[in-house]
Amino acid sequence: MVENANQRARQPSVHVARLRSRIDTIRQSISEVPIIEVPEPVNANEEVETGPDGGYGWIVLFSAFFCVSVLDGIAYTFGVFLDALVEEMGEKRSRVSIAGSLLVATYAFAGPPSSQLVSKFGTRKVCMIGSTMAGFGLLIASFTTELVGLIITYSIMAGAGFGMMYIPSVVAVANHFTKLRSMAIGICLCGAGVGTFALAPLESYLEDKYGRRVTFRVMAVLCFVACILGVLMRPVKYVPVNNTDSEARPEIDSTPNQHVGVFERCITLIIDRNLYRSPEFRFFMLVIFSDLFATFGLFIPYHHLSPVAIAAGLSKQSADFLLSVIGISSSIGRLVVGWICDRHWFHPITICTFTIAATTPAIFFCCFTSSYTLFVILASVFGFFTGGWITIMSPLFVRILGLPLLTPAFGLLTGLRGISALAGPPFAARANEYFNNKLVALYISGLSMGISALLFVIGTLWNRGRTLRRNYTQL
């Protein structure tokens, strides 16, 4: 009897020991920094296939997907609160809408400094700090009654936090996948469409039933959950091997000309020094310049497609549904194009050129139709190919620059995209007012996309010439 009682008394301690063992295992897997030995490519155009590919990376992908869903879902659904804020603050609609535009701009402008923080402190710490900052920004914004306070807390504080969540999410996924990198990044970026699609009705319901203050606090809770999931973004340390050959190093070790040194010191205040010294920097800047034209035209249909559809005879409900069609098809496009890129059938810049070129006619055709079915088809084409283009940029940078330069390259792209995206819709709106024609905005969007497609064609030809010359010199 005494022995049985002692055995029953010891049983809980056994279960507790097992639980502690499992917790220690999970903690070790999260805190462990795997060291991956990878051979350096002979040239920047050669993609290294050695590295992690899944495993714990799927957990990182889940964490990144949730973060992107939350930050983009909140950033692109400001219109849900616009009427309530106009009524509450007694401001003009145009003045209150500045808060939403400024949040997206701050979120984008935070890209370059966030990339520097990621390079120094890692993806986990930056994502957790950004999530916490965004959460407190939204929480404090729920108590504000003035537009200035809303801009400081919602637009600037939460926007900067979103920027510090976005860059680590993409970089963390890229670090944990190799052969499936494009597909994994595509899944991560699908969070933008999923978040917008899910949070828009949720926020609308909460705003109608409980008010915008409670809704802001619910969004803050989502950011704090993202902070917790940020713990899962385990860093990966890549150690290059066989790097004795000087041709394998993309950096320039010295600057012989003092004048160039002064110029370099100035430009590296904005651009990462290793990125600037890369031999592929000029080609990279052509890609960036091409992308900016596409970004300039990307957000114009989001603002001006619905008025064009209404003017063509569609109901407001049907016209607004076109934005949901764009969001859904964009998520599908990110997955499909990411999968195609992982097959290595085409160079990423070739895929990027095709996606932008396919988007251009869809925008122009929207100006000449009054059929709801055709509007849905064109919106699907626009969403599918723009989603694919957004997904392909990270694999393209890895292909031409290498994985170590992905962080500063993607940070620079995000910051410059913010300028372009902030300029596009207001410029199109001003053009509409000047010409008194709602179609002018879509003309501008299609023209901008067409210029981008032409520049990407030049980049594709340039890349083909570089490849042929490189192959010739190796013979």
C-alpha positions, 0 to 999 in steps of 0.5 A: 500500500505504501509503495503504491502510494509512493508510485502514484506520488512519483507519477506527476513528477515523471509527467512534469519531467517529460513536459520540461524535456519537451519545452527544452527541446522546443527552446533549443530548436528556436534558439539554435543557430544552424551553421550552413557551409555553402560554396561561394558562386564563381559569379553573381549570376550563379545560384547556390543550391546548398542550404536549408530547404524546409524543415524548421523553415516551415515554422518560420514561414508560418510566422512570416505569413502571419506578420505579413497578413497583419501588417498589410491587412491593417495598412490597406483597410484604412478606408473602413474607418474613414467615415467614422474618423471624419465624423469623430474628428470633424475634419475634411475627408481629404485631410483624414485620408492623409493618415492612411496614405502616410502610414503606407508611406512610412511603412515603405520608407522604413525599409532601408533602415530596417534592412540595416537593423536586420543585418546588425541584429537579425530578423527575430529581434527587429520583427519583435521590436517592430510588432511591439511598436506597431501594437503600441501605436495602434493602442495609443491611436485608439485613444486619440481624438485629434488628427495630429495625434492619429498621424503620430501614433497610427501613421508614423509609429505603427507605420514604422513598426510595420516596416520593421515587420515586413523586411525581417519576414521576407528575409527570414523566409529566404534564409530558410529555403533554397530550392523552394525559396521562390515558392516560400516567398510567394506563400509569405507574400500571399499574406498581403492578400489574405490579410486584406481579404480577412481583416476588411470584413472583420474590421467593418463588423467590429467598427459597426458594432463596437466602434473604431476605438475597440477595433483599433485595440483588436488590431493592436492585439494582433500585432502583439501576437505577431511579436510572439510569433516573431520569436520563431524566426530563428537566424541562419548563419551561412559560412562560405567555403572555398573562398580563396579565389578573389573572383568569388568575392563581389565586394571591391576591397579598395578605392584607389581614387580619392574622389570616388571615395568621397562619392562613395561615402556620400552614396553609402549613407543611403545604399549599403556599401557592399551593395554599392561595391557589387559588380552587378550594381548597375544592373541592379539599379536598372531593375530598381528603376524599372520596378519604380515605374511599375509601382507608380502604376500599381496602386492607381487601379486600387483607387480609380478602378471602382469609379471607372466601373461605376461610370461604365454602368456597374453597381457600387457593390459590383465595382467594389467587388473588383478589388476583392477579385484583384486581391484573390487573384494576386495571391494565386499569382504569387504562388504560381509564379513562385512555383515556376521560378523554382523550376528554373525554366526561365531567369527571374528577370524574364519572368518579371518582364512577362508579368509586367508586359501582360499587366499593361493591356489589361489596364487599358482594356478596362477603359473600353468595356462595360461588361461586368464579366470582362471587368472581372476577367481583367481585374483577375489578370491584373491581380494575378500578374502584379502578384507574380511580379511582386513575388519574383523580385526577391528571387531576382535579387538573390540571383543577380546579387547573392543571398547576403545582399538580399537584405540591403537590396530589398530594403532599398527597393521597399523604400523607393517603392514607397516614394513611387506608390505615394506619388502615383494615386495623387498624380492620377487623381489630379490628372482626372480633375484636370482633364475631367475624365475618370479614364485618364488615371487608368491611362497613366497606370497603363502607360507607366506599366508599359514603360516598366515593361520596356525597361525590363526588356532592356534588362533581359537583353542586358542579362543575356549579353552578360551571360554570353560574355561570361560563358565566352570568357570561361571557354 
